[in-house]
Amino acid sequence: MTRPEAGASVTGESADEAVTPKEFRATAPSPLLVRLGAHPRETIALRAGDDRVSYGELKARAEAIAGALTGGGRGLGGAPVVFLAEPGLTHLATLLGILRAGGLAVPLSPLHTRPELEHQVQNAAPVALLATDGQHAALEAAAGRSVTRIRATDGPGTALPLPAADAPAIMLYTSGTTGRPKGVRLSHAAVAATVASLETAWRWRRDDRLLHVLPLHHTHGLIVAALGALWAGAEARFVTFDAGAVWDALGDVTVFMAVPTIYAKLMDAFRAAPEDRRARWSEAAARLRLFTSGSAALPASSLEEFRAATGQTILERYGMTEIGMALSNPYDGPRVPGAVGVPLPGVTVDVVGDDGAPAAVGAPGELRVRSPQMFLGYHGDDAATAASFDAEGRFRTGDTGVRDAAGIVRLLGRTSVDIIKSGGYKISALEIEAALLDHAAVVEIAVVGEPDATWGERIVACVVARAGHAPTLEALQAFARERLAPYKVPRALRLLPALPRNAMGKVQKKQLLEPRA
């Protein structure tokens, strides 16, 4: 099916010229690849430990991978190519190589279990599968077919023309209310619209150095952070998250992006550190140009505690895989604790009441979005794609918020209780329920997200156990880890005699979230 056209109205404002859909014509060459190819070749693009890759080297690696994929023949025509790689230099080179070959890059996560990888490979139906040496066995076992090892950096390259702006570029898997993750297909133009909008809004510069600690199979880590830095000609430095190591690394970077859980863990480490180390960390953090938070609501208390420790006010923003980034607090100007700001350049955000009419100022409603960053559709699921838009062509985010008289939006939570935001991930409760129902001691299960200061929402499994069985949290977690990524594993267990249901037999999850006596 064809998705509804994105609206061309611009409600976001910026000191610079707004990014609009007209900037990236459908038939023009990929704006992302054009932009990356225009940066000075000798400038460092990516760094991990002592390894450095310049923009010239990154382009050469991508060209070599593209040449290997196409064999010097025709481009891939938007066909999916799955790859599994650790976050860092090889991951980004592989992604860009697939794009250069005209393919749809499908990055999977080393965090995912074999059943999760099996689902995504089966759904993607790729024409090729690539993996690093460290991930090759896992992907080959999940795919049940041959997987090509991602090899070194030299090769003949490719003389193919660049793919067009409207061609499929990246597919990311995201959880929805229907259960198992769906593949969200993004065009070259949509990805470029996201990073170009943020370059304007957040004042990205070529001399920026981003400290990167996020996973690369999600929009936040891949597009907003990594490709945002590359679009600007800046440098992305990859480190494995460790709170103390991150604090130490802040002394030589200018930008840091994270989720609320990471900020909570940073402050845990800060409180536990000796006074001299806290002073050194505070001084380093104070020199950064920008701290941002996204993927879940940042508690106002966390923002205030971090500001007291560093003098920095974290910039909150809001987006989704399907729509890119939609809202942001201002780079220059007051950042409102607990709010996600106003629409970004080129984006229109409406707050819609239950009756479909615009919600009054201060009244709650669902956020609905038009944007040049909009996705092409859910892979192989036209019905779900159609259902995600309203009659006016706006994407239904499923998030509830309010807008004040100044136009600033504050999130109130998910419209659906079946979506949990924990540790910066959007997680389907239905997917967890389906996995844990296979446990021999579980008769019925309802998974909910309870508010939590560190995780945003803590995953709680509410279980009706089989007669004569009393499953423990540890046993349920061990069972879940064989089937689900670590961030989907329940952190609490509640054994119940029965699940609350309405007259039609539907489980009433909101009752499970109500305060208990």
C-alpha positions in Angstrom: 0.0 0.0 0.0 1.0 3.6 -0.3 1.3 5.5 3.0 -0.5 8.9 3.3 1.6 11.8 2.1 3.3 13.8 4.8 2.0 17.4 5.2 4.2 20.1 4.0 3.3 22.7 6.7 6.1 23.8 9.0 5.1 24.4 12.6 8.6 24.0 14.1 10.8 27.1 14.3 14.5 27.5 14.3 17.0 30.3 14.0 18.2 28.7 10.8 16.2 27.9 7.7 13.6 25.1 8.4 14.0 21.7 6.9 11.1 20.9 4.7 10.1 17.9 2.5 11.0 19.9 -0.6 14.7 19.8 0.2 15.0 16.1 -0.6 13.4 15.5 -3.9 12.3 11.9 -4.5 14.4 11.4 -7.6 17.5 13.1 -6.3 20.5 11.0 -5.1 20.5 9.8 -1.5 21.1 13.0 0.5 22.8 11.0 3.3 25.4 9.4 1.0 26.0 12.7 -0.8 26.5 14.6 2.4 28.9 12.0 3.9 30.9 12.0 0.7 31.3 15.8 0.9 33.1 15.8 4.2 36.9 16.3 4.3 38.5 12.8 3.7 41.1 13.1 6.4 38.6 14.2 9.2 38.1 11.5 11.8 34.5 10.1 11.6 34.5 7.2 14.1 36.6 6.2 17.0 36.5 3.1 19.3 39.4 2.8 21.7 42.6 3.3 19.7 40.9 2.5 16.4 40.1 5.5 14.2 38.4 5.7 10.9 38.4 8.9 8.7 35.6 9.9 6.4 37.7 8.9 3.5 38.3 5.5 5.0 34.7 5.1 6.0 33.6 5.8 2.4 36.2 3.3 1.1 35.0 0.6 3.5 31.4 1.2 2.5 32.3 1.1 -1.2 34.1 -2.2 -0.8 31.2 -3.8 1.0 28.8 -2.5 -1.7 31.1 -3.9 -4.4 31.1 -7.3 -2.7 27.3 -7.3 -2.3 26.7 -6.4 -6.0 29.6 -8.2 -7.5 30.1 -5.3 -9.8 26.7 -5.8 -11.3 23.3 -4.2 -10.7 22.2 -2.5 -7.5 20.0 -4.3 -5.0 16.9 -2.3 -5.8 15.8 -1.8 -2.2 16.1 -5.5 -1.3 16.7 -6.2 2.4 20.2 -7.1 3.7 20.3 -8.3 7.3 23.5 -7.8 9.3 24.6 -8.5 12.9 27.6 -6.6 14.2 28.8 -5.2 17.5 28.2 -1.4 17.9 31.0 0.6 16.5 33.1 1.1 13.4 32.3 -2.1 11.4 28.6 -1.7 12.1 28.5 1.8 10.6 30.6 0.8 7.6 28.4 -2.2 6.9 25.2 -0.1 7.1 26.6 2.5 4.7 27.9 -0.3 2.4 24.4 -1.8 2.1 22.9 1.7 1.4 25.6 2.3 -1.2 24.7 -1.0 -2.9 21.1 0.1 -3.1 19.9 -2.2 -0.4 17.6 -1.9 2.6 19.9 -2.2 5.6 18.4 -4.3 8.5 20.6 -4.1 11.6 19.9 -6.7 14.2 21.1 -6.7 17.8 23.7 -8.8 19.6 21.4 -8.5 22.6 18.7 -10.5 21.0 18.1 -14.2 21.5 17.9 -16.9 18.8 14.0 -16.8 18.8 14.0 -13.0 18.4 16.6 -13.1 15.6 14.7 -15.9 13.9 11.6 -13.8 13.8 13.3 -10.8 12.4 15.2 -12.8 9.7 12.1 -14.6 8.7 10.1 -11.3 8.5 12.8 -9.4 6.6 13.3 -12.2 4.0 16.7 -10.8 3.1 18.6 -11.4 -0.1 21.9 -11.6 1.9 23.0 -11.9 5.5 26.2 -10.4 6.9 27.9 -10.8 10.3 31.1 -10.1 12.1 33.2 -13.0 13.3 31.9 -12.6 16.8 28.2 -12.7 15.7 28.5 -15.1 12.7 27.5 -18.3 14.6 24.5 -16.6 16.3 23.1 -15.3 13.0 23.7 -18.5 11.0 21.9 -20.5 13.7 19.0 -18.2 13.7 18.8 -17.9 9.9 19.3 -21.6 9.1 21.3 -20.5 6.0 24.7 -19.3 4.9 25.9 -16.0 6.4 28.7 -14.0 4.9 31.4 -12.8 7.2 32.0 -9.0 7.1 35.6 -8.7 6.0 38.2 -6.1 5.8 38.2 -2.9 4.1 39.8 -3.1 0.7 38.0 -4.2 -2.5 37.1 -2.9 -5.9 34.2 -0.8 -4.7 31.3 0.0 -7.0 30.6 2.3 -9.9 26.8 2.1 -9.3 24.8 5.3 -9.2 23.7 6.4 -5.8 20.2 5.2 -4.8 17.4 7.8 -5.0 16.2 9.8 -2.0 12.8 7.9 -2.0 14.4 4.5 -2.1 14.2 2.3 1.0 17.3 2.7 3.2 17.0 1.3 6.7 14.6 -1.1 8.4 14.4 -1.1 12.2 12.4 -3.5 14.3 10.1 -1.9 16.9 7.5 -3.3 19.3 3.8 -2.5 18.8 0.5 -3.4 20.4 0.1 -6.4 18.1 2.9 -8.2 19.8 6.0 -9.3 17.9 8.3 -6.5 16.6 7.5 -5.1 13.2 10.0 -3.9 10.6 9.8 -0.1 10.1 11.0 0.8 6.6 12.7 4.3 6.3 13.7 6.0 3.1 17.0 7.8 2.4 15.0 11.1 2.4 13.3 10.3 5.8 16.6 9.5 7.5 18.1 12.7 6.0 15.2 14.8 7.1 15.6 13.6 10.7 19.3 14.4 10.9 19.0 17.6 9.0 16.3 18.8 11.2 18.3 18.0 14.3 21.4 19.7 12.8 19.4 22.9 12.7 17.7 22.5 16.0 20.7 21.3 18.0 23.4 23.3 16.2 25.6 20.3 15.2 29.1 21.4 14.2 32.0 19.7 12.4 34.2 20.0 15.4 31.7 18.2 17.7 32.7 15.0 19.3 29.9 12.7 20.4 30.3 10.2 23.2 28.2 7.2 21.9 27.0 4.6 24.4 23.6 3.6 22.8 22.6 0.5 20.9 22.7 0.7 17.1 19.5 -1.2 16.2 17.3 1.6 17.4 16.5 5.1 16.0 18.0 6.9 19.0 21.5 5.3 18.8 21.7 4.8 15.0 20.0 7.7 13.4 19.7 10.5 16.0 23.2 9.9 17.5 25.5 8.1 15.1 24.2 9.3 11.7 23.4 12.7 13.3 27.1 13.1 14.0 28.2 11.8 10.5 25.7 14.1 8.8 27.4 17.1 10.5 30.9 15.9 9.7 31.5 15.4 13.4 33.2 12.5 15.2 31.4 9.7 17.0 33.4 7.9 19.8 32.0 4.5 20.8 32.4 3.2 24.4 30.7 0.4 26.2 28.6 1.8 28.9 30.1 1.9 32.4 29.1 4.8 34.5 32.5 5.6 35.8 34.1 5.2 32.4 31.5 7.5 30.8 32.1 10.2 33.5 35.8 10.0 32.8 35.3 10.2 29.0 33.2 13.3 29.2 36.3 15.4 29.5 37.2 15.2 25.8 33.8 15.4 24.0 31.2 18.0 23.3 27.9 16.1 23.0 26.4 13.2 24.9 23.1 11.5 24.2 21.4 9.0 26.5 18.2 7.6 27.9 16.8 8.3 31.4 18.1 5.0 32.8 21.6 5.9 31.8 21.4 9.3 33.6 20.0 7.5 36.7 23.0 5.2 36.6 25.4 8.1 36.1 24.0 9.8 39.2 24.2 6.6 41.2 27.9 6.4 40.4 28.3 10.1 41.1 26.8 9.9 44.6 29.0 6.9 45.4 32.3 8.5 44.2 34.8 10.2 46.5 34.6 14.0 46.6 37.7 14.7 44.5 36.4 12.4 41.7 33.0 14.0 41.8 34.6 17.4 41.4 36.6 16.2 38.4 33.5 14.7 36.8 31.5 17.9 37.4 34.2 20.1 35.8 34.4 17.8 32.8 30.6 17.6 32.3 30.3 21.4 32.6 32.4 21.8 29.4 30.1 19.9 27.1 28.0 21.8 24.6 24.9 19.5 24.8 23.4 16.7 26.8 20.2 15.2 25.4 17.7 12.5 26.7 15.1 10.6 24.8 13.3 7.2 24.2 11.4 7.7 27.5 10.3 10.5 29.8 13.0 12.0 31.9 11.8 12.5 35.5 12.1 16.2 36.5 13.9 15.1 39.7 16.6 13.4 37.5 17.0 16.6 35.4 17.4 18.7 38.5 19.9 16.4 40.2 22.0 16.3 37.1 21.9 20.1 36.7 22.9 20.5 40.4 25.9 18.2 39.8 27.1 19.5 36.5 25.5 22.9 35.8 24.0 21.3 32.6 20.3 21.2 31.8 19.5 18.1 29.8 17.6 18.7 26.6 14.6 16.4 26.2 13.1 15.5 22.9 10.4 13.1 21.6 10.3 10.8 18.6 9.5 7.3 17.4 11.0 4.9 14.8 8.0 5.5 12.5 8.1 9.3 12.6 11.7 10.2 13.4 12.1 13.1 15.8 9.0 15.3 16.3 9.4 17.5 19.4 12.4 19.1 21.2 13.1 21.5 23.9 15.0 24.5 22.6 18.8 24.6 22.2 18.7 28.3 23.1 16.0 29.1 25.6 14.4 27.6 28.6 14.1 23.8 28.8 11.0 22.8 30.8 11.5 19.9 33.2 9.2 17.0 32.3 8.3 18.5 28.9 9.4 17.4 25.4 9.2 20.8 23.8 7.7 22.1 20.6 7.6 20.6 17.0 10.9 20.4 15.2 11.4 22.1 11.8 9.1 20.6 9.2 7.0 18.6 11.7 3.3 19.1 12.6 2.1 17.7 15.9 -1.6 17.7 16.9 -3.1 16.8 20.2 -6.3 15.0 19.5 -9.1 14.1 22.0 -11.2 10.9 22.1 -13.7 12.5 19.8 -11.1 13.2 17.1 -11.3 16.9 17.6 -8.3 19.0 18.7 -7.8 18.9 22.4 -8.1 22.1 24.4 -5.1 23.7 25.9 -4.1 21.6 29.0 -6.5 18.8 28.0 -5.0 15.3 27.3 -5.1 13.7 23.9 -3.2 11.5 21.6 -0.2 13.0 19.7 -0.7 12.7 15.9 2.1 13.6 13.6 2.8 14.7 10.0 6.5 14.8 9.0 9.0 14.5 6.1 10.7 11.9 8.4 7.7 9.6 8.1 8.3 5.9 7.5 7.4 4.0 4.3 5.4 1.4 6.1 5.6 -1.8 8.2 7.4 -4.5 6.2 5.0 -7.0 4.8 2.1 -5.6 6.9 -0.1 -3.2 4.8 -3.0 -3.6 7.2 -0.9 -2.4 10.2 0.5 0.4 8.1 -2.9 1.6 7.1 -4.2 1.4 10.7 -1.4 3.6 12.0 -2.7 6.6 10.2 -6.0 8.5 10.8 -8.3 9.8 8.1 -6.3 13.0 7.8 -3.1 11.2 7.1 -1.6 11.8 10.5 0.4 9.0 12.3 -1.2 7.8 15.5 1.6 7.7 18.0 -0.3 6.0 20.7 1.2 8.5 23.2 -0.9 10.7 25.3 0.1 14.3 26.0 -1.0 17.8 26.8 0.0 21.1 25.2 0.2 24.3 27.2 -0.6 27.9 26.1 2.9 28.3 24.9 2.7 25.2 22.7 5.0 23.1 24.8 4.0 19.4 25.0 4.2 17.3 28.1 3.9 13.5 27.8 1.4 11.7 30.1 2.1 8.1 29.0 1.2 5.5 26.5 -2.4 5.3 25.2 -1.9 1.5 25.3 -1.0 -0.4 28.4 0.5 -3.1 26.2 3.5 -0.9 25.4 6.2 -0.5 28.2 9.0 2.0 28.0 11.9 0.6 30.1 15.5 1.5 30.0 15.0 3.5 26.9 13.4 0.7 25.0 9.8 0.5 23.7 8.8 -3.0 24.7 5.7 -5.1 23.8 4.0 -6.6 26.8 2.3 -9.0 24.5 5.6 -10.4 23.2 6.8 -11.1 26.8 3.5 -12.7 27.7 3.6 -15.0 24.6 7.2 -16.1 25.6 6.4 -16.8 29.2 3.1 -18.6 28.5 5.3 -21.5 27.4 6.6 -21.9 31.0 5.1 -25.1 32.5 4.1 -23.4 35.7 2.2 -20.5 34.0 -1.5 -20.8 33.3 -2.2 -17.1 32.6 0.0 -14.0 32.6 -0.3 -10.3 32.2 2.8 -8.1 31.8 2.6 -4.5 32.9 5.0 -1.6 33.4 5.2 0.1 36.8 6.7 3.5 37.4 10.4 3.2 38.4 12.9 5.9 39.2 15.8 4.1 37.4 14.1 2.2 34.5 11.2 4.6 33.8 9.0 1.6 33.9 9.8 -1.7 35.6 8.5 -4.8 33.8 6.2 -6.8 36.1 4.9 -10.3 35.3 1.5 -10.9 36.9 1.1 -14.7 36.9 -1.6 -17.2 37.6 0.3 -20.4 38.4 -0.7 -23.9 37.6 -2.0 -25.9 40.6 0.9 -27.2 42.7 3.4 -24.8 41.2 4.9 -21.6 42.6 7.3 -20.2 40.1 10.0 -17.9 41.5 11.1 -14.7 39.9 14.6 -16.2 39.3 13.2 -19.2 37.5 10.9 -17.1 35.4 13.8 -14.8 34.5 16.1 -17.7 33.6 13.3 -19.0 31.3 12.8 -15.6 29.7 16.5 -15.0 29.0 16.5 -18.0 26.7 13.8 -16.4 24.6 14.0 -12.6 25.1 16.6 -9.9 25.0 17.9 -8.9 28.5 16.0 -5.6 28.5 12.7 -7.5 28.1 13.1 -9.8 31.1 10.7 -9.1 33.9 12.2 -7.4 37.0 9.3 -8.3 39.3 6.8 -11.2 39.8 3.4 -11.0 41.2 1.5 -14.3 41.8 -2.3 -13.9 41.7 -5.2 -16.2 42.1 -6.8 -14.7 38.9 -6.3 -11.9 36.5 -8.9 -9.1 36.7 -11.3 -9.2 33.7 -14.3 -7.2 32.5 -17.7 -8.6 31.5 -16.3 -9.5 28.1 -13.4 -11.5 29.6 -10.7 -8.9 28.6 -7.9 -8.6 31.1 -8.0 -5.2 32.9 -4.3 -4.3 33.1 -5.0 -0.8 34.5 -6.3 -2.5 37.7 -3.0 -4.3 38.0 -1.3 -0.9 38.1 -3.6 0.6 40.7 -2.0 1.1 44.2 -2.5 -1.9 46.4 -3.4 -1.8 50.0 
